[in-house]
Amino acid sequence: MNVITVENLSFRYRRAKEYSLRDVSFEVRRGELLGIIGPSGSGKSTLCLTLNGIIPHSIRGDFSGEVIVRDPGTGEEYNTIETPVAKLSTVVGLVLQNPESQLFSMTVEEEIAFGLENLGLDRNEIMRRLRWVLEVSGLKGLEKEFPPNLSGGQKQRLAIAAVLAMKPSVLVLDEPTSQLDPLGRNEVLGLVLLLRKEHGITVVLVEHHTDYILRFADRIIVMDKGSIVLEGKPREIAEEAETLRRLGINLPPSLEISYELKKRGLISRLALTEEELLSGIRSL
């Protein structure tokens, strides 16, 4: 079952000369982790904003094509151009790369409860969701903390928790680790894996750390200049290492090294992980 279907989507911001998205078509399948990579300016963030209706409702421009969101719980379909963002946000939750742009409350628990109160939920349901999301996000015990005092990884996990409390079926994350150190990055990406594995949440992840995408994604979309230039499983995308290099996408060390070894005829298979690389080298 597809939870999101994008067909012939194009978008140009007001007063912009060029289109940020050009005739983009793809689907997001229920339960998968779809990775999106591409150089800066390729349209990745713009695409994320179309998946829950922020484009075209809040950000105006020239919009054509359609984005259809399906609620797997009810089976209902929503065309984003016709459905309010408030409704779409209960199915598709969006987390931006800068958590501070999404955090505005005085405490962690107030931040999480804000969206729930706007949904008009009763207090018992709000408290139940609050306890659950604090536990799953690893923020239990920090309920009274002032969000700006949190670490970078904690802030991003709070931004995810606030969206997660709305119980969306799909979680869209736009480079959630771009401003984090390795510890914070592992915290956030670990939470993403947990949500997908144990809670069945579909994940669309824009990430510049291609090692993570190649290791954990079910499918990968590669974008350039507003268009999809490659789509496939991680190993299929890895085989296009030369194209990725040409686009300016940083390859993880395991793929970079194995690519050079394969060019020299020393190995036959590219390595997606360090373990695969070591295995290939030992067989030389």
C-alpha positions as CSV (number, residue, x, y, z in Angstrom):
1,M,0.0,0.0,0.0
2,N,1.3,3.5,-0.9
3,V,0.8,6.0,1.9
4,I,2.0,8.9,-0.3
5,T,1.8,9.2,-4.1
6,V,3.5,12.1,-5.9
7,E,2.6,12.5,-9.6
8,N,4.1,15.0,-12.0
9,L,4.9,17.5,-9.2
10,S,6.5,20.8,-10.2
11,F,6.9,23.9,-8.0
12,R,8.5,27.3,-8.4
13,Y,8.7,29.8,-5.5
14,R,7.3,33.3,-6.0
15,R,9.7,35.6,-7.8
16,A,12.1,32.6,-8.5
17,K,13.3,32.2,-12.0
18,E,13.8,28.4,-11.9
19,Y,11.6,25.6,-10.7
20,S,12.7,23.9,-7.5
21,L,10.8,20.8,-8.4
22,R,10.4,19.5,-12.0
23,D,7.9,16.8,-12.9
24,V,8.6,14.7,-9.8
25,S,6.8,11.3,-9.5
26,F,7.3,8.6,-6.9
27,E,5.5,6.8,-4.1
28,V,6.1,6.1,-0.4
29,R,5.2,2.6,0.6
30,R,3.7,1.8,4.0
31,G,6.3,0.7,6.6
32,E,9.4,1.5,4.5
33,L,12.3,3.8,5.1
34,L,12.8,5.9,2.0
35,G,16.0,7.8,1.8
36,I,16.4,11.0,-0.2
37,I,19.9,12.3,-1.1
38,G,21.2,15.0,-3.5
39,P,23.5,18.0,-3.6
40,S,22.5,21.3,-2.0
41,G,19.8,23.1,-4.1
42,S,18.5,19.8,-5.6
43,G,15.0,20.4,-4.2
44,K,15.0,17.9,-1.3
45,S,13.7,20.4,1.3
46,T,11.1,21.8,-1.0
47,L,9.9,18.2,-1.7
48,C,9.5,17.6,2.0
49,L,7.3,20.7,2.4
50,T,4.9,19.4,-0.3
51,L,4.3,16.1,1.5
52,N,2.1,17.6,4.3
53,G,0.7,20.6,2.4
54,I,2.9,23.4,3.7
55,I,3.5,23.9,0.0
56,P,1.2,25.1,-1.5
57,H,-1.0,26.2,1.5
58,S,1.5,28.2,3.6
59,I,4.3,28.8,1.0
60,R,2.9,30.0,-2.3
61,G,4.2,29.6,-5.8
62,D,3.5,27.9,-9.1
63,F,2.3,24.4,-8.2
64,S,1.3,21.7,-10.6
65,G,0.8,17.9,-10.3
66,E,-0.6,16.3,-7.2
67,V,0.4,14.8,-3.9
68,I,-2.0,12.2,-2.5
69,V,-1.8,11.1,1.2
70,R,-3.5,8.0,2.4
71,D,-4.3,7.3,6.0
72,P,-3.5,3.6,6.4
73,G,-5.8,3.5,9.5
74,T,-9.0,4.6,7.8
75,G,-8.1,4.1,4.1
76,E,-9.1,7.7,3.4
77,E,-7.2,9.7,0.7
78,Y,-6.3,13.3,0.8
79,N,-5.2,15.6,-2.0
80,T,-2.8,18.0,-0.3
81,I,-3.9,20.9,-2.5
82,E,-7.5,20.5,-1.2
83,T,-6.8,19.4,2.4
84,P,-5.8,21.8,5.3
85,V,-2.3,21.3,6.7
86,A,-3.8,20.7,10.2
87,K,-5.6,17.6,8.9
88,L,-2.6,16.4,6.9
89,S,-0.3,16.8,9.9
90,T,-2.1,14.0,11.7
91,V,-1.1,11.6,8.9
92,V,2.3,13.1,7.7
93,G,4.5,14.7,10.4
94,L,7.4,16.9,9.3
95,V,10.6,17.6,11.3
96,L,12.9,20.3,9.9
97,Q,16.7,20.3,10.0
98,N,16.9,23.1,12.6
99,P,15.0,22.0,15.7
100,E,15.0,25.5,17.2
101,S,12.8,26.7,14.4
102,Q,10.1,24.3,15.7
103,L,10.5,24.7,19.5
104,F,8.8,27.7,21.2
105,S,7.4,26.5,24.6
106,M,8.8,27.0,28.0
107,T,9.2,23.3,29.0
108,V,9.6,20.0,27.2
109,E,6.2,18.7,28.2
110,E,4.5,21.9,27.1
111,E,6.2,21.6,23.7
112,I,4.9,18.1,23.2
113,A,1.4,18.9,24.5
114,F,0.9,22.0,22.4
115,G,-0.2,20.1,19.2
116,L,-2.3,17.7,21.2
117,E,-4.2,20.6,22.8
118,N,-4.8,22.1,19.4
119,L,-6.3,18.8,18.3
120,G,-8.9,19.2,21.1
121,L,-7.9,16.0,22.8
122,D,-9.1,15.4,26.4
123,R,-6.6,15.7,29.2
124,N,-6.4,12.0,29.8
125,E,-5.5,11.3,26.2
126,I,-3.0,14.1,26.2
127,M,-1.3,12.7,29.3
128,R,-1.3,9.2,27.9
129,R,0.4,10.4,24.7
130,L,2.8,12.6,26.6
131,R,4.0,9.7,28.8
132,W,4.4,7.5,25.8
133,V,6.3,9.9,23.6
134,L,8.7,10.9,26.5
135,E,9.5,7.3,27.0
136,V,10.1,6.4,23.4
137,S,12.1,9.5,22.6
138,G,14.4,9.1,25.6
139,L,13.3,12.4,27.1
140,K,11.7,11.0,30.3
141,G,12.9,12.9,33.3
142,L,13.4,16.1,31.2
143,E,9.7,17.2,31.3
144,K,10.4,20.5,33.1
145,E,13.5,21.4,31.2
146,F,13.7,24.7,29.2
147,P,14.2,23.5,25.6
148,P,17.0,25.9,24.7
149,N,19.0,24.3,27.6
150,L,18.9,20.9,25.9
151,S,21.8,19.4,23.9
152,G,21.5,19.5,20.1
153,G,20.5,15.8,20.0
154,Q,17.9,16.3,22.7
155,K,16.4,19.3,20.9
156,Q,16.0,17.3,17.7
157,R,14.5,14.4,19.6
158,L,12.1,16.8,21.2
159,A,11.1,18.1,17.8
160,I,10.5,14.6,16.7
161,A,8.6,13.8,19.9
162,A,6.3,16.8,19.4
163,V,5.4,15.6,15.9
164,L,5.2,11.9,17.0
165,A,2.7,12.8,19.7
166,M,0.2,13.6,16.9
167,K,0.5,9.9,15.9
168,P,1.2,10.4,12.2
169,S,1.6,7.3,10.0
170,V,4.5,8.9,8.1
171,L,7.4,10.8,9.6
172,V,9.3,13.1,7.2
173,L,12.7,14.3,8.4
174,D,14.6,16.9,6.5
175,E,18.3,16.5,7.3
176,P,17.6,16.1,11.1
177,T,21.3,15.5,11.9
178,S,22.9,18.3,9.8
179,Q,23.6,20.5,12.9
180,L,24.6,17.7,15.3
181,D,27.8,16.2,16.5
182,P,28.4,12.4,16.1
183,L,26.8,11.7,19.5
184,G,23.7,13.7,18.7
185,R,23.5,12.2,15.3
186,N,23.5,8.7,16.7
187,E,20.8,9.6,19.2
188,V,18.5,10.9,16.5
189,L,19.1,8.3,13.9
190,G,18.8,5.6,16.6
191,L,15.3,7.0,17.5
192,V,14.3,6.9,13.8
193,L,15.2,3.3,13.6
194,L,13.4,2.5,16.8
195,L,10.2,4.2,15.6
196,R,10.3,2.3,12.3
197,K,11.1,-1.1,13.8
198,E,9.0,-1.1,17.0
199,H,6.1,1.2,16.1
200,G,5.7,0.6,12.4
201,I,6.1,4.3,11.3
202,T,6.9,4.9,7.7
203,V,9.9,7.2,7.4
204,V,11.0,9.6,4.6
205,L,14.5,10.7,5.5
206,V,16.5,13.4,3.8
207,E,20.1,12.9,5.0
208,H,23.5,14.0,3.9
209,H,25.2,11.2,5.7
210,T,25.0,8.7,2.9
211,D,26.5,5.9,5.0
212,Y,23.4,5.8,7.1
213,I,21.1,5.9,4.1
214,L,22.9,3.1,2.3
215,R,22.9,0.9,5.4
216,F,19.3,1.3,6.6
217,A,17.1,2.6,3.8
218,D,14.8,0.2,1.8
219,R,14.9,2.5,-1.2
220,I,16.8,5.6,-2.1
221,I,15.8,8.6,-4.3
222,V,18.6,10.7,-5.7
223,M,17.7,14.3,-6.7
224,D,19.5,16.9,-8.8
225,K,18.2,20.3,-10.0
226,G,14.7,19.6,-8.9
227,S,14.3,16.2,-10.6
228,I,14.7,12.5,-9.6
229,V,17.8,11.2,-11.4
230,L,18.1,7.8,-9.7
231,E,15.8,5.6,-7.7
232,G,16.4,2.1,-6.4
233,K,17.6,-0.1,-3.6
234,P,20.7,0.9,-1.7
235,R,23.0,-1.5,-3.6
236,E,21.6,-0.4,-6.9
237,I,22.3,3.2,-6.0
238,A,25.8,2.3,-4.8
239,E,26.6,0.9,-8.2
240,E,26.1,4.4,-9.5
241,A,29.0,5.7,-7.4
242,E,30.4,7.6,-10.4
243,T,27.2,9.5,-10.9
244,L,26.9,10.2,-7.2
245,R,30.5,11.6,-7.3
246,R,29.7,13.8,-10.3
247,L,26.7,15.2,-8.5
248,G,28.9,16.2,-5.6
249,I,27.4,13.7,-3.1
250,N,29.9,12.5,-0.5
251,L,30.3,8.8,-0.6
252,P,30.9,6.9,2.7
253,P,34.6,5.7,3.0
254,S,33.6,2.0,2.6
255,L,31.9,2.8,-0.8
256,E,34.7,5.2,-1.9
257,I,37.5,2.7,-1.2
258,S,35.6,-0.3,-2.7
259,Y,34.8,1.7,-5.8
260,E,38.5,2.4,-6.4
261,L,39.3,-1.3,-5.8
262,K,36.6,-2.4,-8.2
263,K,37.8,0.0,-10.9
264,R,41.2,-1.8,-10.6
265,G,39.6,-5.2,-10.9
266,L,40.5,-6.2,-7.4
267,I,37.0,-6.8,-6.1
268,S,33.7,-7.5,-7.9
269,R,31.3,-6.1,-5.4
270,L,31.0,-2.6,-3.9
271,A,30.8,-2.3,-0.1
272,L,28.0,-0.5,1.6
273,T,29.5,-1.0,5.1
274,E,32.9,-1.2,6.7
275,E,32.2,-4.9,7.4
276,E,31.6,-5.6,3.7
277,L,34.8,-3.7,2.8
278,L,36.9,-5.7,5.3
279,S,35.5,-8.9,4.0
280,G,36.3,-7.9,0.4
281,I,39.8,-6.9,1.3
282,R,40.5,-10.2,3.1
283,S,39.5,-12.1,0.0
284,L,42.1,-10.4,-2.1
